[in-house]
Amino acid sequence: MSSPETVFMQRASDGVRTAIGVGGLIAVVLGLLIIFFPLKSGEVMMQIVAAVMAAYALVIGAVYIGSSIFGRTLGGWVRTGHVLLGLLYVIGGVIMMVNLGATALVLAGFLSVIVGLLWLFEGALAFSMLKQSASKAWTVIYAVISIIAGAVLIMSPFMGAVTLWLLLGISMVVLGAVQVIRALLVKPEV
């Protein structure tokens, strides 16, 4: 006969395994959607991000305008600045909300260029640390790959965004499958 503590631990363990399995299945499905429909799934995801950014701009704009109207301690120029900044945020939020597709496209390109710049700087930093490196060959290989990858992303940001999106999809399928297998095969010790 099992003790109440053992039964509780078994149920908790089964719940964790179920959560891991369900999470893995969700990752596999989302990964397959990304792999088979990279442009459509990327477009939907970027439009969600664009909508969140537009909503953020609208809320922040309202906060700035509200703080300038109801803020009793603000001076004339600060109050005027808050109103103008708030109006700019609101106008930007409305423009983004009305043009979600264009906003999503600009965001995808912007993010790719930013990652490309980061990789360029990372490669340059690796070269600058070459004298202190214990493994000079690997440092040079890393720096060269980082600089090439950064340059490619900067020169073709939309192709880079799609490639990164596909790599995410492949990773989700592989890691999700491993999670499902883990949930099905690994028996907990109680």
N, C-alpha and C positions, 0 to 999 in steps of 0.2 A: 504494500500500500504506500502511495506517495504522500509525502508531507505537503501541507498547503504551500509552503515556501517553494518546493520543487515544482508543483503544478503552476504556481505563479511565474516562476522563472521560465518554464517551458512555454507558456502562453506568450510571455513577453518576447521570447526568442522567436517564436513562430510569427509574431507580429512584425518584428524587425525583418525577418527573412521575406515576408510577404511584401513589405514596403520596398525592400531592395529589389525584389523581382518585378513589382509593378513599375518602379522607377526605371529599371532596365528596359522593360517593354516600351515605356513611353519614349525613352531615349532612342531605341531602335526605330520606332515608328517616325519620330521627328527627323532622325538622321536619314532614313529612307526618303522621306518627303524632300529633304534638302538635296539629296543626291539625284533623285529623279526629276525634281522640279526646282532646280537651283535659282533660276531667275524669278519665278513666281513666289517661291517661299522667301527669298531674299527681299523681294519687293514688299511683301506683306509685313515682314519683320521690320524693315526700315520705315514703313509707313506707321507702324505702331510706335517706333522710337520717335518719329517726327511728330506724331500726335501728342506724345508725352512731352516733348520739348515745347511744342506750341502751347499746351495747357500750362506748363511751367511758366512760360513767358507771360501768358495772360494773368496768372495768379500773382507773379512777382510785380507785374505792372500795376495791378490793382492794389497791392500792398504799398508800393511806393506812392501812388496817388493818394491812397487812404491815409498813409502816415503823414503826408504833407498837409492834408486837409484837417486831420484831427490832432496832429502833433503840435501842442501848444508851446513847446520849447524851441521849435525850429525858427531860425531867422529867415529873413526875406529871400536871400540868395539860395540858401539850403532848401527852403520850401519850393522855390521856383525850380531848382535843379531836380528835386524829387518828382515834381509834377512832369517835367520834361522827360526824365528818365522813365517814369511810369508810362507816359504816353508812347515813348519809343518801344518799350517792351510790349505794350498792348497792340500797337500797330504791327510789330514784328510777329507776335503771336497770331494775330488775325491773318496776316499774309501767309504764314506757315500753315495754318489750319485750312485756308482756302486752297492752297497748292501743296497738298500732302505728297503727291508724287514727285514734284520738283524738289521739295524739301528733302525727301528721302534720298533722291539721287545726289543732291549736294552733300548730304551727310555721309553717304557711302564713299564718295570721292574724297571728302575731307578726311574721314577716318583713315582711308588707305594712304593718303599723302602723309598724315601724321605718323602712322606706323612706319612708312618708308623713311621719313626723316629720323625717327628714333633709331631705326636699324643702321642708317648711315652714321649717325653719331656714335652708336655702340661699336661699329666697326672701327671708326677713327679712334675711339677710346681704347679699344683692344690693341691697335697698333702703337698707341702712345705708352702702353704698359708693357711693351715687348721686352724691355730690358729687365723688368722685375719678374717676368713670367718664368715659371719652372719648366714649362713645355712650350718652347718657342714655335715649333712647327704647328702645334694645335692652335696656338694663339693666332698665327698668321692665317691658317685655314679658316678659323672662325671669323676673323676680321674681313677676309676677302668675301666669304659667303654672305656675311651681314651687309657689306657695302653693295654687293651685286643685287641682293634681294631688295635692299632699300631703294636702289636706283630703279629697279624694275617697277616697284610699287609707285614710285613718284612719276615715272614716265607713262605708265598705263594703270592709273588708279582703279578704273572700273573692272578691268580684267583681273587685277590683284584682289579686288573686293570679292569677285565671284570665286576666285581660286581659294581665298581664305574661307569663304562660306562653304565651299565643297569640302575642304579639309575638316571643317567643323562637323559637317554631316558624316563624313567617314569616321571621324573620331567618336561621334555619338553612337553610330551603329556598332563599332567594335567594343567600346566600353559598355554600352547597354547590353550587348550579347554576353559579355563576361559577367555582368551583374546578374543577369537571368540565370546563367549557368551556376554561378556562386549561390544564388538563392535556392536553386533546385537540388544541388549536390552536396552542399556543405551542411552537415548535421551538427547542431550545437551540442556542446558538452554541458550538461546540467547537473 
